[in-house]
Amino acid sequence: MIFDPKAVQGASWAVTADHIVYTSWASHCDDRPYTGWIISYNETTLAQQSVLNVTPNGHEGAIWAAGAGLAADTIGNIYFLDANGTFDTALNAKGFRKMATTGTRS
């Protein structure tokens, strides 16, 4: 799934750990398809550092924060609550989810 800013909203306050700013994203009004995301940026340059899609081969995963934010410890680990997603382990040769097919072959 590709990050689509029309389908997600910021889920919580950002947190900075080890000079990296982490943002979290969840569904906007549960408008499907959606998934939860954490995207990080360099604190100084704002260059993107990493992307985590919590349900890369599924859907409806979300970052739950209830108005709070991501948490970080003193060595840079990030903590968050993820819930409600599915996960499909059927992957193609490139590591992406296999798409369902319909109909029959003759």
Backbone hydrogen bonds, N-H to C=O, Kabsch-Sander energy under -0.5 kcal/mol:
donor,donor_aa,acceptor,acceptor_aa,energy
7,A,4,D,-2.0
8,V,4,D,-0.7
9,Q,26,A,-2.2
11,A,24,S,-2.4
12,S,24,S,-0.7
15,V,22,Y,-1.8
17,A,20,I,-2.5
20,I,17,A,-1.4
21,V,41,Y,-3.2
22,Y,15,V,-3.3
22,Y,20,I,-0.5
23,T,39,I,-2.7
25,W,37,W,-2.8
26,A,9,Q,-2.4
28,H,7,A,-1.8
29,C,27,S,-0.8
31,D,28,H,-1.2
32,R,30,D,-0.9
37,W,25,W,-1.9
38,I,52,L,-2.2
39,I,23,T,-2.1
40,S,50,S,-2.5
41,Y,21,V,-2.5
42,N,47,A,-2.7
43,E,19,H,-2.7
46,L,42,N,-2.0
49,Q,40,S,-3.0
50,S,40,S,-0.9
52,L,38,I,-2.7
54,V,36,G,-2.3
54,V,52,L,-0.6
58,G,55,T,-1.6
60,E,34,Y,-3.2
62,A,83,A,-1.7
64,W,62,A,-0.7
64,W,81,L,-2.7
68,A,65,A,-2.5
70,L,13,W,-1.1
71,A,79,Y,-2.3
73,D,77,N,-1.8
76,G,73,D,-1.5
79,Y,71,A,-3.1
81,L,64,W,-0.8
82,D,80,F,-0.5
83,A,62,A,-1.9
86,T,59,H,-2.1
88,D,57,N,-0.9
89,T,87,F,-0.5
91,L,89,T,-1.1
92,N,96,F,-3.2
95,G,92,N,-1.9
98,K,90,A,-2.5
